[in-house]
Amino acid sequence: MKGQWFGTYEGNIPGAIMVNVDEALDHYKIDAYIKPNTTELPSSEVNISTINKDANQENLVGEIKYFNPTNGIWSEWQDIKSYYPNVISHSSNANVNFKFDGDQLLVNATTDTDFTINTNLARRSVNAYSRIPSESMTWSDFKIYLSTLPKSQFLFRGQKESWSLRTLFHRCGRYRMSEFIQNDIKKLHQKLSAITTHLFDLSIPDQNGSFFNLVQHHGYPTPLLDWTYSPYVAAFFAFRDWSIGCDEDKCARIYKFDHEAWTGINPPILNIDPPEPHLSVTNFIAINNPRLVPQQSVTTVTNVDDIESFVQFWEDRTKIKFIEAIDIPANQRDEVMKDLRFMGITAGSMFPGIDGVCEELREQNFDS
């Protein structure tokens, strides 16, 4: 049952639904997001814990929260009712039944105001390796290719291999953003406030985003995915973990993302926990994070596990190619890193501090 599920539902007023399920020790924790096909009603969220891990879960009761359309915050009804003057009554809780059958999740729910939801959702499973078609290039061909691209239209991401585009948060088997915000971030903020020179005010969106990016860059799993404006910085990250003198018959992977076209279709959503699937391109302030500037870093924030299928949906809908992949032979690693060093792109410049300097000098002074 653990995973991410989304699709459409039938009922009094049909709409879209997204269900995120995390696994606890002896039960499941579920966040269900409801987005009616009308602007006359707000989007809502129901948080539910199951009794056990049985495939059938009946008569579960969840309290309903509502999405504030003005600030993106989940709120109580009295805080947003003025935006929906035609709504005479509202639902406070829902009685929900789940039936898990392999890769299918059947959901039936009725609220205390007889609002009904019926749906059969398919699990959003993700392959370990990317399904994005790639173009093979030599390093020399890649440099020539870059000279043909517009200056700022694309973002780039380098990976050692052609792994699927997924955030570390989702790769670690987490799905519920509410738990991440209310538990993980609060604990991280409490612990790190004794270490950082800046006290982050998480109620301010810019500082909240900067805090997410800071912990991301120091290895904590977040729903962020790192990109860069520089294809050469992306190449550094694609090749740095291949060994010196590498002769393997494999390829490093560089993704190219048309962020200008994407944001034209999907404007950024500032709330990390909105009621619908999203992938938002964001630029965070570099507070206590000296890596952002040299890495020419930009970030996508998402609540979607299977990013590639989500992008593919929009490519099919708009007939625009948003993401492409380029594979460069891993055995060209030494040539690539030598060129990047002449450009000033080294571990020392990418990771200001002791770790970066040591990695850079290890590259220069040891053969493997």
MIRORO-737789 format. One record per residue (C-alpha): residue number from 1; residue in three letters; x, y, z. Coordinates in steps of 0.05 Angstrom, whole numbers, plus 5000, padded with zeros to 4 digits. Example, Ala and Ser with C-alpha at 12.3 -4.5 7.8 and 13.67 -1.06 7.14 Angstrom:
- 1,ala,5246,4910,5156
- 2,ser,5273,4979,5143
***
This chain:
- 1,met,5000,5000,5000
- 2,lys,5060,5046,5012
- 3,gly,5072,5093,4954
- 4,gln,5041,5148,4913
- 5,trp,4975,5144,4877
- 6,phe,4938,5197,4837
- 7,gly,4883,5202,4786
- 8,thr,4810,5224,4783
- 9,tyr,4749,5208,4826
- 10,glu,4674,5204,4816
- 11,gly,4623,5231,4865
- 12,asn,4575,5290,4878
- 13,ile,4627,5335,4846
- 14,pro,4682,5297,4809
- 15,gly,4754,5320,4810
- 16,ala,4827,5299,4819
- 17,ile,4856,5260,4877
- 18,met,4927,5246,4902
- 19,val,4942,5196,4957
- 20,asn,5009,5191,4992
- 21,val,5021,5131,5038
- 22,asp,5079,5123,5086
- 23,glu,5093,5060,5126
- 24,ala,5098,5061,5202
- 25,leu,5118,5003,5246
- 26,asp,5050,4969,5248
- 27,his,5005,5013,5206
- 28,tyr,5002,5063,5149
- 29,lys,4998,5139,5150
- 30,ile,4958,5169,5093
- 31,asp,4950,5239,5064
- 32,ala,4893,5245,5013
- 33,tyr,4886,5309,4972
- 34,ile,4820,5326,4939
- 35,lys,4815,5378,4884
- 36,pro,4743,5387,4858
- 37,asn,4731,5405,4785
- 38,thr,4702,5472,4806
- 39,thr,4728,5537,4834
- 40,glu,4665,5542,4877
- 41,leu,4696,5493,4927
- 42,pro,4765,5493,4959
- 43,ser,4815,5437,4954
- 44,ser,4820,5394,5017
- 45,glu,4865,5345,5052
- 46,val,4848,5286,5097
- 47,asn,4901,5256,5143
- 48,ile,4888,5184,5164
- 49,ser,4924,5129,5202
- 50,thr,4903,5057,5190
- 51,ile,4890,5008,5247
- 52,asn,4940,4957,5220
- 53,lys,4971,4935,5155
- 54,asp,4912,4894,5128
- 55,ala,4896,4902,5055
- 56,asn,4825,4924,5072
- 57,gln,4815,4984,5116
- 58,glu,4743,5004,5134
- 59,asn,4710,5061,5171
- 60,leu,4772,5102,5181
- 61,val,4757,5173,5203
- 62,gly,4799,5232,5181
- 63,glu,4794,5305,5197
- 64,ile,4790,5352,5137
- 65,lys,4834,5412,5126
- 66,tyr,4825,5463,5070
- 67,phe,4873,5496,5022
- 68,asn,4877,5572,5029
- 69,pro,4877,5597,4956
- 70,thr,4912,5662,4976
- 71,asn,4974,5637,5012
- 72,gly,4978,5563,4998
- 73,ile,4972,5543,5072
- 74,trp,4927,5487,5097
- 75,ser,4875,5520,5141
- 76,glu,4811,5509,5181
- 77,trp,4746,5525,5146
- 78,gln,4732,5589,5186
- 79,asp,4798,5618,5160
- 80,ile,4778,5612,5087
- 81,lys,4702,5612,5085
- 82,ser,4699,5684,5063
- 83,tyr,4731,5663,4996
- 84,tyr,4672,5616,4983
- 85,pro,4609,5655,5001
- 86,asn,4563,5608,4963
- 87,val,4582,5548,5006
- 88,ile,4526,5539,5058
- 89,ser,4558,5481,5096
- 90,his,4625,5448,5097
- 91,ser,4652,5379,5114
- 92,ser,4692,5371,5178
- 93,asn,4710,5297,5174
- 94,ala,4706,5238,5127
- 95,asn,4692,5164,5135
- 96,val,4741,5128,5088
- 97,asn,4749,5057,5063
- 98,phe,4812,5032,5028
- 99,lys,4822,4967,4991
- 100,phe,4892,4950,4968
- 101,asp,4897,4900,4912
- 102,gly,4967,4894,4884
- 103,asp,4979,4957,4844
- 104,gln,4908,4982,4852
- 105,leu,4880,5023,4909
- 106,leu,4804,5029,4915
- 107,val,4780,5089,4955
- 108,asn,4709,5102,4978
- 109,ala,4694,5161,5024
- 110,thr,4634,5199,5050
- 111,thr,4639,5263,5090
- 112,asp,4593,5286,5145
- 113,thr,4557,5329,5093
- 114,asp,4548,5269,5046
- 115,phe,4602,5290,4997
- 116,thr,4624,5225,4964
- 117,ile,4687,5201,4931
- 118,asn,4696,5136,4892
- 119,thr,4759,5118,4854
- 120,asn,4806,5063,4834
- 121,leu,4878,5088,4832
- 122,ala,4940,5057,4800
- 123,arg,5005,5059,4839
- 124,arg,5058,5106,4811
- 125,ser,5118,5059,4807
- 126,val,5187,5085,4786
- 127,asn,5242,5048,4749
- 128,ala,5312,5050,4777
- 129,tyr,5339,5074,4711
- 130,ser,5313,5131,4668
- 131,arg,5262,5120,4612
- 132,ile,5282,5185,4578
- 133,pro,5312,5170,4509
- 134,ser,5385,5192,4506
- 135,glu,5433,5216,4454
- 136,ser,5505,5190,4456
- 137,met,5561,5240,4447
- 138,thr,5635,5243,4457
- 139,trp,5662,5297,4503
- 140,ser,5686,5336,4442
- 141,asp,5618,5330,4409
- 142,phe,5584,5353,4473
- 143,lys,5626,5417,4477
- 144,ile,5609,5433,4404
- 145,tyr,5536,5418,4418
- 146,leu,5535,5467,4476
- 147,ser,5558,5523,4431
- 148,thr,5493,5517,4392
- 149,leu,5447,5526,4453
- 150,pro,5415,5591,4476
- 151,lys,5447,5625,4536
- 152,ser,5396,5614,4591
- 153,gln,5340,5570,4565
- 154,phe,5364,5505,4596
- 155,leu,5383,5476,4663
- 156,phe,5430,5416,4669
- 157,arg,5439,5359,4717
- 158,gly,5497,5310,4718
- 159,gln,5492,5239,4745
- 160,lys,5543,5183,4746
- 161,glu,5494,5138,4710
- 162,ser,5426,5141,4678
- 163,trp,5386,5136,4742
- 164,ser,5314,5160,4742
- 165,leu,5301,5232,4760
- 166,arg,5276,5226,4832
- 167,thr,5288,5266,4895
- 168,leu,5326,5234,4951
- 169,phe,5264,5242,4995
- 170,his,5225,5196,4948
- 171,arg,5283,5148,4936
- 172,cys,5285,5137,5011
- 173,gly,5213,5114,5009
- 174,arg,5178,5175,5037
- 175,tyr,5116,5207,5007
- 176,arg,5078,5249,5058
- 177,met,5100,5322,5054
- 178,ser,5060,5339,5117
- 179,glu,5104,5293,5159
- 180,phe,5167,5323,5127
- 181,ile,5146,5394,5143
- 182,gln,5118,5382,5212
- 183,asn,5170,5333,5237
- 184,asp,5234,5331,5197
- 185,ile,5242,5405,5185
- 186,lys,5223,5425,5256
- 187,lys,5274,5377,5285
- 188,leu,5328,5398,5236
- 189,his,5315,5471,5251
- 190,gln,5319,5458,5325
- 191,lys,5386,5422,5319
- 192,leu,5419,5465,5266
- 193,ser,5401,5532,5297
- 194,ala,5457,5520,5347
- 195,ile,5506,5512,5289
- 196,thr,5487,5560,5233
- 197,thr,5508,5633,5239
- 198,his,5439,5654,5213
- 199,leu,5375,5638,5251
- 200,phe,5327,5617,5196
- 201,asp,5256,5643,5202
- 202,leu,5216,5587,5170
- 203,ser,5154,5630,5167
- 204,ile,5187,5672,5112
- 205,pro,5184,5634,5045
- 206,asp,5253,5655,5021
- 207,gln,5286,5633,5086
- 208,asn,5245,5570,5090
- 209,gly,5267,5550,5020
- 210,ser,5339,5568,5036
- 211,phe,5337,5523,5097
- 212,phe,5310,5465,5055
- 213,asn,5366,5476,5005
- 214,leu,5419,5479,5060
- 215,val,5400,5412,5090
- 216,gln,5395,5383,5019
- 217,his,5466,5404,5003
- 218,his,5490,5371,5067
- 219,gly,5459,5304,5051
- 220,tyr,5390,5305,5085
- 221,pro,5336,5275,5040
- 222,thr,5289,5329,5015
- 223,pro,5237,5335,4959
- 224,leu,5287,5379,4922
- 225,leu,5326,5361,4859
- 226,asp,5390,5400,4843
- 227,trp,5403,5430,4775
- 228,thr,5453,5481,4749
- 229,tyr,5455,5535,4696
- 230,ser,5523,5509,4674
- 231,pro,5529,5446,4631
- 232,tyr,5602,5443,4652
- 233,val,5584,5441,4726
- 234,ala,5535,5386,4709
- 235,ala,5592,5349,4674
- 236,phe,5634,5354,4737
- 237,phe,5580,5320,4778
- 238,ala,5569,5268,4724
- 239,phe,5642,5247,4722
- 240,arg,5671,5262,4791
- 241,asp,5652,5193,4820
- 242,trp,5682,5154,4762
- 243,ser,5753,5130,4780
- 244,ile,5815,5161,4751
- 245,gly,5836,5121,4690
- 246,cys,5766,5092,4683
- 247,asp,5761,5042,4626
- 248,glu,5690,5018,4639
- 249,asp,5642,5010,4580
- 250,lys,5589,5054,4612
- 251,cys,5565,5126,4605
- 252,ala,5557,5186,4649
- 253,arg,5490,5221,4642
- 254,ile,5474,5295,4634
- 255,tyr,5401,5318,4633
- 256,lys,5379,5381,4597
- 257,phe,5315,5415,4622
- 258,asp,5280,5471,4584
- 259,his,5260,5509,4646
- 260,glu,5236,5570,4608
- 261,ala,5184,5529,4570
- 262,trp,5166,5491,4634
- 263,thr,5153,5552,4677
- 264,gly,5113,5582,4620
- 265,ile,5065,5523,4627
- 266,asn,5074,5508,4701
- 267,pro,5088,5571,4742
- 268,pro,5125,5556,4807
- 269,ile,5083,5537,4868
- 270,leu,5115,5565,4930
- 271,asn,5080,5516,4977
- 272,ile,5118,5450,4982
- 273,asp,5053,5415,4999
- 274,pro,4999,5437,4949
- 275,pro,4936,5396,4934
- 276,glu,4959,5374,4865
- 277,pro,5022,5343,4834
- 278,his,5074,5396,4817
- 279,leu,5146,5407,4795
- 280,ser,5168,5478,4809
- 281,val,5233,5512,4788
- 282,thr,5260,5555,4845
- 283,asn,5320,5599,4860
- 284,phe,5338,5601,4934
- 285,ile,5377,5653,4972
- 286,ala,5447,5628,4990
- 287,ile,5442,5635,5066
- 288,asn,5498,5596,5102
- 289,asn,5506,5557,5037
- 290,pro,5570,5578,5000
- 291,arg,5561,5522,4949
- 292,leu,5502,5553,4914
- 293,val,5540,5607,4877
- 294,pro,5599,5568,4848
- 295,gln,5553,5511,4829
- 296,gln,5507,5561,4793
- 297,ser,5453,5522,4829
- 298,val,5379,5523,4816
- 299,thr,5329,5474,4846
- 300,thr,5265,5439,4828
- 301,val,5216,5425,4884
- 302,thr,5165,5370,4875
- 303,asn,5115,5326,4911
- 304,val,5118,5276,4853
- 305,asp,5157,5211,4859
- 306,asp,5157,5194,4785
- 307,ile,5182,5259,4756
- 308,glu,5194,5230,4688
- 309,ser,5122,5206,4678
- 310,phe,5097,5273,4703
- 311,val,5140,5311,4652
- 312,gln,5120,5261,4598
- 313,phe,5047,5277,4613
- 314,trp,5060,5350,4600
- 315,glu,5102,5335,4538
- 316,asp,5044,5295,4509
- 317,arg,4995,5349,4527
- 318,thr,5035,5409,4501
- 319,lys,5077,5375,4446
- 320,ile,5138,5409,4478
- 321,lys,5202,5370,4494
- 322,phe,5220,5391,4564
- 323,ile,5275,5342,4585
- 324,glu,5329,5309,4543
- 325,ala,5387,5264,4562
- 326,ile,5459,5261,4537
- 327,asp,5505,5202,4550
- 328,ile,5581,5211,4548
- 329,pro,5629,5151,4554
- 330,ala,5655,5143,4625
- 331,asn,5724,5125,4598
- 332,gln,5733,5197,4577
- 333,arg,5732,5217,4650
- 334,asp,5805,5241,4654
- 335,glu,5798,5284,4592
- 336,val,5734,5315,4620
- 337,met,5762,5330,4688
- 338,lys,5826,5360,4658
- 339,asp,5784,5407,4615
- 340,leu,5740,5426,4675
- 341,arg,5802,5440,4718
- 342,phe,5826,5490,4666
- 343,met,5757,5523,4670
- 344,gly,5764,5529,4746
- 345,ile,5712,5475,4759
- 346,thr,5742,5430,4813
- 347,ala,5721,5400,4878
- 348,gly,5755,5458,4914
- 349,ser,5713,5509,4877
- 350,met,5648,5469,4879
- 351,phe,5653,5453,4953
- 352,pro,5686,5511,4989
- 353,gly,5717,5484,5052
- 354,ile,5763,5428,5076
- 355,asp,5726,5371,5041
- 356,gly,5729,5405,4973
- 357,val,5803,5422,4978
- 358,cys,5821,5351,5000
- 359,glu,5781,5321,4942
- 360,glu,5814,5368,4892
- 361,leu,5885,5352,4916
- 362,arg,5869,5278,4918
- 363,glu,5850,5283,4845
- 364,gln,5917,5316,4829
- 365,asn,5963,5274,4873
- 366,phe,5936,5203,4870
- 367,asp,5923,5158,4811
- 368,ser,5860,5126,4838
***
